[in-house]
Amino acid sequence: MAASIWWRRLESAGRWRRLSHSHRRRSGGGGSSSSSSAGIAPALEGSEESDLTEKTTAKTFSALQAERHEQAERTILISCPSNINEKKFYKYLSSYGMISKYFFYETFGVYAVVEFSNKESIGALEGFSSIPRLQHECAVPFKSRFFNLRNNHPRELSAAQPSVPCLKQSVIPVNELLRKLSGAESIDEQLYTACKEYQITEENTRLRFLVCSLVKDIAAAYFPECSIKPFGSSVNNFGKMGCDLDMFLDLDSISGRDNAQTGGAFSMEYQTKRVASERVATQSTLSVIGECIDQFAPGCTGIQKILNARCPLVRFSHQPSGFQCDLTANNRIAMRSTELLYIYSNVDPRVRALVFGVRCWARAQGITSNVPGSWITNFSLTMMVLFLLQKRNPPIIPTLDQLRDLAEIEDEYFVESHDCTFVSNNKIKPSQNTETLEDLLQEFFEFYGNFPFNLMSINIRKGKEQHKPEASPVYIQNPFEQTLNVSKNVNQTQLEKFVTSARESAWILQQEGLKHPISNTKPWGLAALLLPTMQSRGGKNKKKRQPASERIKSLLDSLKINKQTSGYLSRPNGGRRYICTIAW
């Protein structure tokens, strides 16, 4: 039986990979649309069609981050005129240096991201660039790596000039996703497809690092040796296209900080401003840099200084990229959490696919929201999925304590009194677990549909339930700041909504007519779970959802099954397990 399940999983993953590779061949190698159309620049590596199971698994988080930052330092952002001639564009920029990669995208206009082979090429371009002369306004003479490309011969452009091919920067529409999922051959393939369609593309990742690098150029006016690093969904391998860009202003890497005292007669230290606490220093730093972004950074709008929050931040929109940005400082635990999730994402390809599938389901059911509030967050859902995978027999991923035990001396990491140590290399052995994604998705709904949230908490450090230390409806322990509850915002109503949706989804996946494809047009499997419910549609006439909702009825009616099959589709006695009622 185990061998059969294992073969089915391999066969499903292999089929997904063949589909991915055939799509790359049809689309010209999976590189930049611009380079493949003109044939004048190398194709981008690891674009949006990259194989899930091959993505960045060979590199540690720190090595990948260093590579991305170095790429961003050699990259510029250009606002382009409409109907630009791509060959002339490439020829013009090549006169300043060799171009490694480039691509076009569209937000509030057409933009190009151009990576040169070395930073000296950017200096050469800057030497021939000018500050614009404006008729009714004055330009602030701040020179950034965000340029505006002017066409000196506009008459040469005709209306028939084809526009450059722009890469997608938006999320796939739900109807298109449902169509693709309904055409899949298994629930495993559906989950891999959802992950592939929603994940952040290679080009979007490059753009995120470039925006961080552009903001760093402003912060460097005060702290020349600082760095600004993306964290969270942008880089932990669980990010969805369109997610916010969280940025961390890292001042710890400034040379001369905490230098050891020498044994001579004297030692030298910098004269610095003294403030009451590290929090006050963080607030002052972010306030000044936020003001500079507001006054000098082209394309940055809607700056908000939220300095009294638990973690002070500066929030703004970067219009050329379309990103909503949050800049924080002194947030080292968040960076460590990002690396931990990155490591988990690379342990087994099922991890990312299941997380993306659960998040996709939660958004369709109205369990999560883009607006802060009492809803369950994507981070909490990710913790739930990781916890479930730790509890499988055998486990699919190790606990955080097990990762700490694998750590070496160079992996030791403490933030104040918090132990943030875990292994950072590829020493984690692959799991012997052979469960399919279909089994794991079913188990997620059944496990949390029956979880005693009123008594127990979730702890991925230990990989087992523990008694709740407080009376919050949901308690998910922060893996590093162990006295914090990452789901403290969730209220009882939202928890009941989550549990009800999980139970209903578990029942749907038990039905033979909804578990396997009937046709390429009828939603089944994951697609059936993404159909909107009466709760998530909104409006004044919302009704309280019952276990046998209108959504389930319409799904069963659409199958047009005969009487014998209809008898099977009634709530089964032979299901995997009953969905029982728990005490709240």
VMD Tcl script that draws the C-alpha trace (Angstrom):
set ca {
  {0.00 0.00 0.00}
  {2.79 2.42 0.93}
  {4.63 1.62 -2.28}
  {1.46 2.30 -4.26}
  {0.98 5.69 -2.60}
  {4.62 6.58 -3.13}
  {4.42 5.68 -6.82}
  {1.28 7.75 -7.26}
  {2.99 10.76 -5.69}
  {6.06 10.37 -7.87}
  {3.90 9.89 -10.95}
  {1.87 13.02 -10.16}
  {4.98 15.11 -9.46}
  {6.63 13.79 -12.62}
  {3.57 14.63 -14.71}
  {3.58 18.14 -13.27}
  {7.25 18.55 -14.14}
  {6.66 17.32 -17.71}
  {3.85 19.82 -18.12}
  {6.07 22.57 -16.75}
  {8.97 21.72 -19.06}
  {6.72 21.44 -22.12}
  {5.24 24.84 -21.31}
  {8.74 26.29 -21.10}
  {9.55 24.89 -24.53}
  {6.39 26.40 -26.01}
  {7.03 29.79 -24.38}
  {10.61 30.05 -25.58}
  {12.64 28.67 -22.72}
  {10.95 30.35 -19.75}
  {13.14 33.43 -19.87}
  {12.38 37.08 -20.30}
  {9.79 37.75 -22.94}
  {11.92 40.59 -24.17}
  {15.06 38.56 -24.62}
  {13.29 35.65 -26.27}
  {11.46 37.87 -28.75}
  {14.47 39.86 -29.92}
  {17.15 37.27 -29.25}
  {19.57 39.90 -27.98}
  {20.00 39.15 -24.28}
  {20.44 36.01 -22.20}
  {17.23 34.40 -21.01}
  {16.37 34.89 -17.35}
  {17.10 31.93 -15.16}
  {14.40 30.32 -13.04}
  {11.46 32.33 -14.32}
  {7.83 31.85 -13.34}
  {7.70 28.45 -15.07}
  {10.54 27.09 -12.92}
  {10.14 23.59 -11.58}
  {8.89 23.81 -8.01}
  {11.06 20.98 -6.81}
  {14.23 22.58 -8.18}
  {13.83 26.16 -6.99}
  {16.77 27.43 -4.88}
  {17.13 24.11 -3.03}
  {20.90 24.03 -3.53}
  {21.59 27.37 -1.81}
  {21.42 28.42 1.79}
  {19.24 31.38 2.66}
  {22.20 33.67 3.41}
  {24.00 32.71 0.17}
  {20.89 33.34 -1.90}
  {20.26 36.68 -0.18}
  {23.85 37.80 -0.82}
  {23.55 36.87 -4.49}
  {20.26 38.75 -4.86}
  {21.63 41.86 -3.17}
  {24.69 41.86 -5.41}
  {22.46 41.55 -8.49}
  {20.31 44.45 -7.28}
  {23.35 46.70 -6.89}
  {24.06 46.22 -10.63}
  {20.45 46.88 -11.66}
  {18.49 49.96 -12.67}
  {14.80 50.72 -13.11}
  {13.67 52.65 -16.19}
  {10.36 54.30 -17.01}
  {9.95 53.77 -20.76}
  {7.89 55.58 -23.40}
  {4.98 53.70 -24.89}
  {5.64 51.76 -28.10}
  {9.36 51.70 -27.44}
  {11.53 49.89 -29.97}
  {13.14 47.04 -28.07}
  {16.18 46.63 -30.34}
  {17.02 50.33 -30.16}
  {16.47 50.23 -26.38}
  {18.94 47.37 -25.99}
  {21.48 48.93 -28.37}
  {21.38 52.26 -26.51}
  {21.87 50.75 -23.04}
  {24.55 48.35 -24.29}
  {26.69 51.35 -25.19}
  {27.24 51.87 -21.45}
  {28.17 48.29 -20.62}
  {27.30 44.64 -21.02}
  {23.74 43.75 -20.04}
  {23.27 40.49 -18.15}
  {19.46 40.39 -18.05}
  {16.47 42.63 -18.61}
  {12.70 42.47 -18.79}
  {9.70 44.76 -19.19}
  {6.58 44.96 -17.03}
  {3.59 47.29 -16.75}
  {1.99 49.02 -13.75}
  {1.39 52.78 -14.07}
  {3.14 52.67 -17.43}
  {5.82 50.51 -19.04}
  {8.98 49.89 -17.02}
  {12.21 48.01 -17.65}
  {14.49 46.29 -15.14}
  {18.03 46.15 -16.52}
  {20.87 44.27 -14.84}
  {24.38 45.20 -16.00}
  {27.35 42.88 -15.68}
  {29.16 45.33 -13.40}
  {28.37 48.45 -11.36}
  {30.76 50.60 -13.43}
  {28.23 50.52 -16.27}
  {25.70 52.30 -14.06}
  {28.30 54.96 -13.28}
  {28.88 55.46 -17.01}
  {25.13 55.82 -17.58}
  {24.83 58.29 -14.71}
  {27.60 60.40 -16.26}
  {25.45 60.96 -19.35}
  {22.11 61.41 -17.56}
  {20.65 64.81 -16.71}
  {18.29 66.34 -14.18}
  {15.03 67.21 -16.02}
  {14.03 70.80 -16.61}
  {10.38 71.30 -15.70}
  {8.23 74.16 -16.90}
  {5.91 74.62 -13.93}
  {7.61 72.58 -11.21}
  {11.05 72.18 -9.70}
  {12.86 68.84 -9.73}
  {14.56 67.76 -6.51}
  {18.11 66.96 -7.70}
  {18.35 63.55 -6.05}
  {20.09 61.03 -8.30}
  {18.77 57.49 -7.93}
  {18.97 54.38 -10.09}
  {15.41 55.03 -11.25}
  {15.63 56.66 -14.69}
  {13.24 58.11 -17.23}
  {14.01 57.19 -20.86}
  {13.12 60.01 -23.23}
  {12.65 59.55 -26.95}
  {14.51 62.31 -28.80}
  {12.90 61.41 -32.13}
  {9.20 60.84 -31.40}
  {8.27 61.09 -35.08}
  {10.05 57.83 -35.77}
  {7.49 56.02 -33.63}
  {4.37 54.98 -35.49}
  {1.06 54.01 -33.98}
  {1.57 50.57 -35.50}
  {4.79 50.01 -33.53}
  {4.15 46.90 -31.42}
  {4.51 47.34 -27.69}
  {7.22 45.40 -25.90}
  {6.11 42.13 -24.29}
  {5.54 42.73 -20.58}
  {5.76 40.03 -17.93}
  {2.82 39.52 -15.62}
  {2.92 41.18 -12.22}
  {-0.57 40.28 -11.05}
  {-2.36 37.31 -9.52}
  {-4.12 34.85 -11.82}
  {-7.91 35.51 -11.95}
  {-9.94 33.06 -9.89}
  {-12.00 31.86 -12.86}
  {-8.86 31.03 -14.82}
  {-7.39 29.20 -11.83}
  {-10.59 27.16 -11.41}
  {-10.44 26.22 -15.09}
  {-6.86 24.99 -14.77}
  {-7.57 23.10 -11.56}
  {-10.64 21.41 -13.04}
  {-8.52 20.20 -15.96}
  {-5.93 18.53 -13.72}
  {-5.70 14.75 -13.30}
  {-5.35 14.53 -9.52}
  {-5.64 16.63 -6.37}
  {-1.85 16.45 -6.07}
  {-1.54 18.04 -9.50}
  {-4.13 20.66 -8.53}
  {-2.10 21.70 -5.49}
  {1.14 21.91 -7.44}
  {-0.68 23.95 -10.11}
  {-2.07 26.40 -7.53}
  {1.43 26.82 -6.10}
  {2.94 27.40 -9.54}
  {0.29 29.94 -10.51}
  {0.38 31.92 -7.26}
  {4.08 31.89 -6.37}
  {6.25 34.98 -6.80}
  {8.06 34.84 -10.12}
  {11.79 35.14 -10.63}
  {11.37 38.58 -12.23}
  {9.11 39.82 -9.43}
  {11.70 38.67 -6.89}
  {14.42 40.64 -8.71}
  {12.15 43.69 -8.67}
  {11.62 43.36 -4.91}
  {15.35 43.28 -4.24}
  {15.83 46.25 -6.56}
  {13.26 48.33 -4.64}
  {15.09 47.49 -1.40}
  {18.36 48.54 -3.01}
  {16.86 51.85 -4.17}
  {15.59 52.61 -0.66}
  {19.00 51.67 0.73}
  {20.59 54.37 -1.44}
  {18.54 56.91 0.54}
  {19.31 55.40 3.96}
  {23.02 55.28 3.03}
  {23.13 59.08 3.19}
  {23.05 58.66 6.98}
  {24.39 55.11 7.36}
  {26.75 54.40 4.42}
  {27.34 50.78 5.47}
  {23.72 49.84 6.15}
  {21.71 47.33 4.16}
  {18.00 46.93 3.51}
  {16.81 43.35 3.21}
  {13.43 41.96 2.18}
  {11.91 39.51 4.63}
  {8.67 37.64 5.10}
  {6.63 36.42 2.14}
  {8.88 38.12 -0.41}
  {11.74 35.70 0.25}
  {10.54 32.76 2.38}
  {9.26 30.75 -0.65}
  {5.64 31.06 0.51}
  {4.99 34.47 -1.05}
  {2.09 35.08 -3.40}
  {2.20 37.47 -6.35}
  {0.97 40.85 -5.18}
  {1.98 40.41 -1.53}
  {3.42 43.36 0.40}
  {7.15 44.03 0.45}
  {8.49 43.90 4.03}
  {11.91 45.53 4.38}
  {14.40 45.39 7.24}
  {16.88 48.23 7.78}
  {19.95 46.37 9.04}
  {22.37 48.59 10.99}
  {24.13 45.70 12.75}
  {26.50 45.14 9.83}
  {28.08 48.59 10.21}
  {31.82 48.10 10.71}
  {33.24 49.09 14.07}
  {30.13 47.99 15.95}
  {31.02 46.01 19.08}
  {34.69 45.82 18.15}
  {36.77 43.93 20.68}
  {39.12 46.05 22.77}
  {42.78 45.84 21.78}
  {45.53 45.23 24.30}
  {47.34 48.55 23.76}
  {47.45 51.59 25.97}
  {44.57 53.25 24.14}
  {41.53 52.35 22.09}
  {39.31 54.50 19.92}
  {35.55 54.65 19.67}
  {33.11 56.84 17.80}
  {31.42 59.75 19.52}
  {27.70 59.08 19.16}
  {24.36 60.54 20.12}
  {22.90 58.92 23.24}
  {19.18 58.14 23.57}
  {17.05 56.50 26.26}
  {16.61 53.06 24.64}
  {17.05 51.01 21.51}
  {13.37 51.54 20.72}
  {13.82 55.32 20.82}
  {16.84 55.00 18.53}
  {14.80 52.87 16.11}
  {11.93 55.36 16.11}
  {14.26 58.30 15.45}
  {16.08 56.50 12.66}
  {12.90 55.42 10.90}
  {11.37 58.88 11.28}
  {14.31 60.57 9.53}
  {14.56 57.96 6.75}
  {10.80 58.04 6.25}
  {11.01 61.80 5.80}
  {13.79 61.40 3.23}
  {11.76 58.82 1.32}
  {8.83 61.22 1.31}
  {10.89 64.19 0.14}
  {13.46 62.66 -2.21}
  {12.55 59.15 -3.42}
  {10.92 59.24 -6.87}
  {7.85 57.04 -7.17}
  {7.28 56.68 -3.39}
  {3.90 57.99 -2.21}
  {1.54 57.80 0.76}
  {4.27 57.72 3.42}
  {2.99 56.84 6.91}
  {5.18 56.80 10.02}
  {3.74 54.21 12.39}
  {6.33 54.64 15.11}
  {4.33 53.71 18.21}
  {3.49 50.20 17.06}
  {5.04 47.20 18.82}
  {7.43 47.08 15.87}
  {7.86 50.68 14.57}
  {7.65 51.00 10.81}
  {7.36 53.34 7.85}
  {4.69 52.38 5.31}
  {4.56 53.66 1.74}
  {3.63 52.74 -1.82}
  {6.28 52.30 -4.49}
  {4.18 53.11 -7.54}
  {6.61 52.04 -10.30}
  {6.69 48.48 -8.93}
  {3.16 48.42 -7.54}
  {4.41 47.26 -4.11}
  {3.03 48.28 -0.74}
  {6.16 48.57 1.42}
  {6.76 48.32 5.18}
  {10.20 49.43 6.38}
  {11.24 48.31 9.87}
  {14.46 48.30 11.86}
  {15.72 46.25 14.82}
  {13.56 43.35 13.64}
  {16.08 40.53 13.65}
  {13.65 37.85 14.88}
  {11.45 38.45 11.82}
  {14.48 37.89 9.60}
  {15.23 34.65 11.46}
  {11.62 33.48 11.08}
  {11.90 34.15 7.36}
  {14.96 31.92 7.09}
  {13.25 29.18 9.10}
  {10.28 29.10 6.71}
  {12.68 29.12 3.76}
  {14.39 26.02 5.16}
  {11.07 24.24 5.74}
  {9.96 25.08 2.18}
  {12.99 23.26 0.79}
  {12.76 20.13 2.96}
  {10.01 18.57 0.83}
  {8.10 19.86 -2.25}
  {4.80 18.95 -0.57}
  {5.33 21.67 2.05}
  {4.97 24.62 -0.31}
  {2.18 23.02 -2.33}
  {0.09 22.31 0.77}
  {0.66 25.78 2.23}
  {-0.35 27.47 -1.02}
  {-3.42 25.24 -1.33}
  {-4.59 25.92 2.23}
  {-4.02 29.66 1.86}
  {-5.90 29.66 -1.43}
  {-8.81 27.80 0.21}
  {-8.82 30.16 3.21}
  {-9.04 33.25 1.01}
  {-11.88 31.75 -1.06}
  {-13.82 30.93 2.13}
  {-13.34 34.43 3.59}
  {-11.21 33.08 6.44}
  {-8.28 35.42 5.65}
  {-8.33 39.02 4.47}
  {-6.01 41.69 3.11}
  {-7.32 44.06 5.78}
  {-5.92 43.69 9.33}
  {-8.49 42.52 11.85}
  {-9.70 39.49 13.78}
  {-9.13 37.10 10.88}
  {-6.65 34.23 10.84}
  {-3.48 35.40 9.06}
  {-1.50 33.61 6.38}
  {1.38 33.25 8.84}
  {-0.90 31.46 11.32}
  {-2.15 29.15 8.56}
  {1.44 28.36 7.61}
  {2.21 27.47 11.23}
  {-0.81 25.16 11.25}
  {0.34 23.37 8.11}
  {3.89 22.97 9.44}
  {2.55 21.61 12.73}
  {0.43 19.04 10.90}
  {3.41 17.91 8.81}
  {5.49 17.50 11.96}
  {2.83 15.20 13.44}
  {2.63 12.77 10.52}
  {3.97 9.24 11.02}
  {6.73 9.38 9.97}
  {7.10 13.18 10.15}
  {7.50 15.07 6.87}
  {9.44 17.95 8.41}
  {11.47 18.14 11.65}
  {10.53 20.23 14.67}
  {12.39 23.44 15.42}
  {14.10 21.76 18.39}
  {15.37 19.05 16.05}
  {16.72 21.72 13.68}
  {18.45 23.32 16.65}
  {20.05 20.00 17.58}
  {21.45 19.72 14.04}
  {23.01 23.20 14.28}
  {26.75 23.76 14.43}
  {28.69 26.47 16.23}
  {28.42 28.93 13.36}
  {24.62 28.50 13.39}
  {24.20 29.76 16.96}
  {22.01 32.85 16.99}
  {20.47 34.67 19.94}
  {18.35 37.82 19.89}
  {18.41 39.19 23.41}
  {17.32 36.13 25.46}
  {15.60 34.33 22.58}
  {17.24 31.21 21.19}
  {16.96 31.50 17.39}
  {19.45 28.74 16.61}
  {18.78 26.18 13.87}
  {20.77 24.45 11.15}
  {21.36 26.64 8.10}
  {22.78 24.15 5.61}
  {21.34 21.16 3.78}
  {21.94 18.53 6.49}
  {18.24 17.73 6.87}
  {17.51 14.19 5.69}
  {14.53 13.63 3.35}
  {11.42 12.23 5.00}
  {10.43 8.60 4.56}
  {6.77 9.64 4.60}
  {5.01 8.74 1.32}
  {1.58 10.31 1.82}
  {0.08 12.09 -1.15}
  {-0.91 15.75 -1.09}
  {-4.51 14.58 -1.42}
  {-4.18 12.67 1.84}
  {-2.47 15.59 3.55}
  {-5.10 18.12 2.45}
  {-7.87 15.82 3.71}
  {-5.99 15.35 6.97}
  {-5.54 19.12 7.42}
  {-9.30 19.67 7.33}
  {-10.08 16.70 9.56}
  {-7.32 17.48 12.06}
  {-8.27 21.13 12.57}
  {-11.98 20.43 12.26}
  {-11.55 18.38 15.44}
  {-8.69 20.22 17.16}
  {-9.42 21.18 20.80}
  {-8.68 24.88 20.37}
  {-10.38 25.57 23.71}
  {-7.72 23.61 25.58}
  {-4.55 23.19 23.55}
  {-1.99 25.36 21.75}
  {0.10 24.73 18.63}
  {3.88 24.66 18.99}
  {6.16 23.92 16.00}
  {9.22 24.06 18.26}
  {8.10 20.88 20.02}
  {5.82 19.48 17.33}
  {3.07 18.64 19.81}
  {0.06 20.19 21.46}
  {0.48 21.94 24.78}
  {-2.01 23.38 27.26}
  {-2.86 26.99 26.48}
  {-1.18 29.53 28.79}
  {-3.97 32.06 28.17}
  {-7.63 32.15 27.18}
  {-7.29 33.33 23.55}
  {-9.59 31.41 21.15}
  {-6.52 30.26 19.17}
  {-3.02 29.97 20.58}
  {-0.12 29.42 18.15}
  {3.20 29.89 19.88}
  {5.75 32.17 18.24}
  {8.63 29.81 17.41}
  {11.27 32.18 18.84}
  {9.51 34.62 21.18}
  {7.85 31.74 22.98}
  {5.69 33.87 25.27}
  {3.89 35.43 22.29}
  {0.78 34.13 20.56}
  {0.94 34.82 16.79}
  {-2.84 34.32 16.51}
  {-3.83 36.54 19.42}
  {-5.91 38.71 17.06}
  {-8.32 35.88 16.18}
  {-11.70 36.03 17.93}
  {-14.18 33.24 18.66}
  {-16.40 34.04 15.68}
  {-13.54 33.73 13.22}
  {-12.35 30.51 14.83}
  {-15.82 28.97 14.49}
  {-15.90 30.06 10.86}
  {-12.56 28.35 10.25}
  {-13.60 25.11 11.99}
  {-16.95 24.99 10.16}
  {-15.25 25.50 6.79}
  {-12.66 22.83 7.59}
  {-15.34 20.28 8.51}
  {-17.38 21.01 5.43}
  {-14.30 20.78 3.19}
  {-13.28 17.47 4.76}
  {-16.73 16.09 3.94}
  {-16.58 17.37 0.34}
  {-13.24 15.64 -0.24}
  {-14.71 12.34 1.01}
  {-17.28 12.26 -1.78}
  {-16.29 10.12 -4.74}
  {-18.00 12.44 -7.23}
  {-16.00 15.45 -5.96}
  {-12.74 13.66 -5.24}
  {-11.87 12.69 -8.80}
  {-12.34 14.53 -12.13}
  {-15.69 14.02 -13.88}
  {-15.00 16.42 -16.76}
  {-12.71 19.32 -17.59}
  {-15.46 21.84 -16.85}
  {-16.99 20.71 -13.55}
  {-15.15 21.85 -10.38}
  {-13.84 18.97 -8.30}
  {-11.20 18.45 -5.63}
  {-9.45 21.70 -4.71}
  {-11.50 23.59 -7.31}
  {-14.71 22.57 -5.54}
  {-13.31 23.96 -2.29}
  {-12.60 27.34 -3.89}
  {-16.18 28.06 -4.95}
  {-17.52 31.08 -3.00}
  {-19.70 30.46 0.03}
  {-22.65 32.49 1.18}
  {-20.54 33.81 4.03}
  {-17.77 35.12 1.78}
  {-20.03 36.77 -0.82}
  {-20.99 39.59 1.52}
  {-24.09 41.72 1.18}
  {-26.98 42.53 3.48}
  {-28.78 39.23 3.09}
  {-26.01 36.97 4.35}
  {-27.26 33.73 5.90}
  {-25.58 31.67 8.53}
  {-23.82 28.79 6.80}
  {-25.00 25.29 7.65}
  {-22.96 22.07 7.23}
  {-25.04 21.22 4.13}
  {-24.79 24.63 2.49}
  {-26.18 25.76 -0.83}
  {-22.66 25.42 -2.19}
  {-22.58 21.67 -1.46}
  {-26.07 21.20 -2.86}
  {-25.16 22.89 -6.12}
  {-22.01 20.80 -6.37}
  {-23.92 17.57 -5.90}
  {-26.68 18.63 -8.30}
  {-24.09 19.46 -10.96}
  {-22.82 15.88 -10.93}
  {-26.19 14.55 -12.22}
  {-25.67 11.19 -10.62}
  {-28.17 8.33 -10.68}
  {-30.01 7.14 -7.61}
  {-27.47 4.52 -6.62}
  {-24.61 7.01 -6.71}
  {-26.76 9.57 -4.95}
  {-27.16 7.14 -2.11}
  {-23.40 6.89 -1.87}
  {-23.04 10.66 -1.80}
  {-25.15 11.07 1.30}
  {-23.08 11.57 4.45}
  {-21.19 8.26 4.46}
  {-20.90 5.72 7.25}
  {-17.69 4.47 5.67}
  {-15.90 7.81 5.54}
  {-12.39 8.22 6.84}
  {-13.66 9.51 10.18}
  {-16.69 11.29 11.59}
  {-16.53 15.03 12.07}
  {-17.44 15.37 15.71}
  {-18.52 18.43 17.64}
  {-16.01 19.92 20.06}
  {-16.64 22.00 23.16}
  {-15.84 25.69 22.83}
}
mol new
graphics top color blue
foreach p $ca { graphics top sphere $p radius 0.5 }
foreach p [lrange $ca 0 end-1] q [lrange $ca 1 end] { graphics top cylinder $p $q radius 0.2 }
display resetview
